[in-house]
Each structure stands twice: as structure tokens, then as C-alpha cells.
Amino acid sequence: MAARKRTWTPQIVRDRMRAAAISKRLQQFALGEKDEGGLPVNMTPAQVTAALGILKKCVPDLSAVEHSGEIAHKHTRDMTDEELAAIAAGGSVGAAVETEGASEPPSIQ
């Protein structure tokens, strides 16, 4: 029987647990909540900066992605017979058409 391929390691699990604990502590501080002992969570500016730096290393940033192109959709009713025949033959609309001429690339000298 083949061995299982692990997608995680104990170190990855430890890092995730550490990131979760740091995130929880920062959230408690930001919201003014109390810790498990009933005391308010206090952090110095250096602790906050260090915690944010560690989280940036452990947790991937989620960034917004903006689409900057145009998607052209042409319905089959709007296509010519030639376009439909090209699609049926395995080509696509707007695909490069092979030109007549040398089919072999030039030799390297």
C-alpha cells in the first residue's frame, strides 16, 4: 500500500495555530474586549507592529483584482455561415489563419 502524500506538515499546523492566536489577540485589543482572565487586553505599539508583521508572513493577503479587458460574446444567430463552418471544423472566430508559404522555419546557420 502506498504511503499517503501529506499536504501539511506539523510545522505548517503550528504556524497556523500561532497566526490564529496572534489574530485573536489583535482582534481583542482592537475591539476593547477582555482576555480569558477577565482583564482588558493591552498591547504596546511595538507589540501591535510585530504582530502585524508576523501575520503578514503567515497569512496571505487578499487583494482585489480588477478585470481590465473586454469580453466579446457573439451569438450564433449573428454569425455568418463561414464563421460557423470554421467553428465546426475545429477553428475559432478570430483565430490566426495559416498563410500560404514556407511551412518550415528557416534553418539555423
Secondary structure, 3 states (H helix, E strand, C coil): CCCCCCCCCHHHHHHHHHHHHHHHHHHHHHHCCECCCCCECCCCHHHHHHHHHHHHHHCCCCCCCCCCCCCCCCCHHHCCHHHHHHHHCCCCCCCCCCCCCCCCCCCCC
